[in-house]
Amino acid sequence: MTSSASLVFQTNLDEHLQLFQQLAALTPEVNEAGRRIAATLAQGGKLLLCGNGGSAADAQHIASELTGRFIHERRPLAGLALTTDSSALTCIGNDYAFDEVFARQLRALGRAGDVLIGISTSGHSANVVKAALAARELGITFIGLLGRDGGALKPLSDVAIVVPSQVTARIQEAHILIGHTLCGLVEHELGLA
């Protein structure tokens, strides 16, 4: 192993620690997002999530923490990732456009009072932007879990949680910490903790 290759982990760890030291500044936004999600679930609404690539995996991960269990044994909560139905994704992508894969599902499954979390490390994912616009039309709260400067999704968000990094991997690491925190806040707010 070359000397520079042996430094990869240390470099990643240093970047991670430096970024995570800055995340406390996001406390008000994270708390507000958790409060809104908990209120929606308490009223019988749903949390829907969407994103692409690693963000799709994060959407599925967060949804599963709600329908399964996060920390405490409790009733299942309505979390649904719009990234999991391959037939819907390919049908909508083929018959309409890939930009429509989340917005069209949201129009079918979402209701006023629900919450949509759109995850985008760039803040510019076209299909998440279309979903945010659909959420606004439907009376669905849109929480942007974003990176960099928040991009086009920041002004479309009712709550924008923007991880201040330019490095996709570091943003994704922060996103899963924030996703876990939201799940913990929901359990606490609903008295399930």
Secondary structure, 3 states (H helix, E strand, C coil): CCCCHHHHHHHHHHHHHHHHHHHHHHHHHHHHHHHHHHHHHHCCCCEEEEECCHHHHHHHHHHHHHHCCCCCCCCCCCEEECCCCHHHHHHHHHHCCHHHHHHHHHHHHCCCCCEEEEEECCCCCHHHHHHHHHHHHHCCEEEEEEECCCHHHHHHCCEEEEECCCCHHHHHHHHHHHHHHHHHHHHHHCCCC
